[in-house]
Amino acid sequence: MVYTPAPIKFGTDGWRGVIAAEFTFERVALVAAAAAQVLAEEFGGNGREHRLIVGYDRRFMAEQFALLVAQTVQELGFEVWLSECYAPTPAFSWAAHQENALGALVLTASHNPANYLGLKVKGAFGGSVGGDITAKIEAQLQNPLLPPSPGGSLRYFDPWPSYCQGLQAKVDVTPIRTAIQQEKLRVFADVMHGAAASGLERLLGCPIDEINGDRDPLFGGGSPEPLPKYVPKLLATLKTVAEAGGPELRVGLIFDGDADRIAAVDGQGNFLSSQGLIPILIYHLATQKGLQGEIVKTVSGSDLIPKLAELYGIPLTETAIGYKYIADRMLTSPVLIGGEESGGIGYGSHIPERDALLSALYVLETVVQSRQDISKQYGRLQEKVGFVSEYDRIDLPLASMAVRTALVQTLNENPLTEIAGEKVTDLLTTDGYKFRMAGGGWLLIRFSGTEPLLRLYCEAPTSSRVQTVLHWAKDWANAVTPAKPAQSSH
């Protein structure tokens, strides 16, 4: 049997594939060459150097693939800055922006399972390029390879110092460091064996409790995604510290594999996704820091976000899922904060890129300033607008592409009119299929852009209702079967 790899297609942020199957040295070199040429066409001139940043995270063979990318691009005549070490993806976006480069090529598969690697393409502006540019990269792959060009160069650089200085300019870390040193605040960080390792200690200038800081390309047998099921040690640790009567303030922070997504754990060991963090950060930025700009949310964002936008008189824009849509908005409008359900949060006062370490600093800043646990802050905001909800998401692996096709056909031809005993009152198809229910809350059905998965998202008034709806949706999806091929009459 001859294995045929899947075509090279860019998802919501970059091209990803299974190492040695889709993601091979030969294919990576082709994509790197195509991406470099398109970045030069899109961002060349305007006084920019013919320079590209190349970086990587801690995945299996990431540095070897990064060296290949750097050498490939150098041969095409580019001035290449190759990272001498792993670093967060946002650090390479920052470098592209700060160093007047055409963009950055980053070897990472973000939160995907251990057998994946990927290539993220960042523009000169310091964020993910849009679908128009990735479409040009895909089209360029069909053209003949460019011949080598003289004048290329390769140098190594450390991305951490400039990146840390950039973040420290936005947050006064002194009160945070003082609270830690005086044992009034205890900070835990689960870096999930990824690129955030050492990050908070570099930024704060003092030790914290870092978990899973070693490099493990298998990620402990899980995926480096900020979800409760992948951080049992952090949850247990916070619960133990709470029972032992630890410091007055305690917070746990979770970073995905390339440190562009974040989640948190409160002082009692309860998980908070970005659905809870974004409201807290809106309050902090708009009231405690006095910053301005609109809020940008994706269709999977909590209904609490528009209610807070109304309360504080802040404009709100809703986009499809994928941080590149938020970044596009940041390039054209003043943005206070832009965030997505999966943990990607960014700020208009920074580069148009989600940045988990900057989000972590803001969370620590509001905890120290308010002297309140993050769950208490979240509860207070819910009370302010009279809206209480719970949220969860499940990912359902699909047996085949035929099953996916059948599900799409069913949703298009016979959209749901009732969900778990409640009538559907509205259907939004900006990205996937978002059904609003009569009893309050919503169910979003959406297909992953990078894996054979069906994603089911639900927000509802109670946790039990969320689970009821998600299990109902899972049973509904599993009951849809592909149409059988027509029988031949011969």
Buried (B, 14 or more C-beta within 10 A) or exposed (E): EEEEEEEBEBBBBBBBBBBBEBBBBEBBBBBBBBBBBBBBEBBEEEEBBBBBBBBBBBBBBBBEBBBBBBBBBBBBBBBBBBBBBBBBBBBBBBBBBBBEBBBBBBBBBBBBBBBBBBBBBBBBBBBBBBBEBBEBBBEBBEEEEBEEEEEBEBEEBEBBEBBBEBBBEBBEBEBBBEBBEEEEBBBBBBBBBBBBBBBBBBBBBBEBBBBBBEBBBEBBEBBBBBBBEBBEEBBEBBBEBBEEEBBEBBBBBBBBBBBBBBBBBBBEBBBBBBBBBBBBBBBBBBEEBEBEBBBBBBBBBBBBBBBBBEBBEBEBBBBBBBBBBBBBBBEEEEBBBBBBBBBBBBBBBBBBBBBBBBBBBBBBBBBBBBEBBBBBBBBEBBEBBEBEBBBBBBEBEBEEEEBBEBBBEBBEEEEBEEBBEBEBEEEBEBBBBBBBBEBBBBBBBBBBBBBEBBBBBBBBBEEEBBBBBBBBBBEBBEEBEBEEEEEEEE
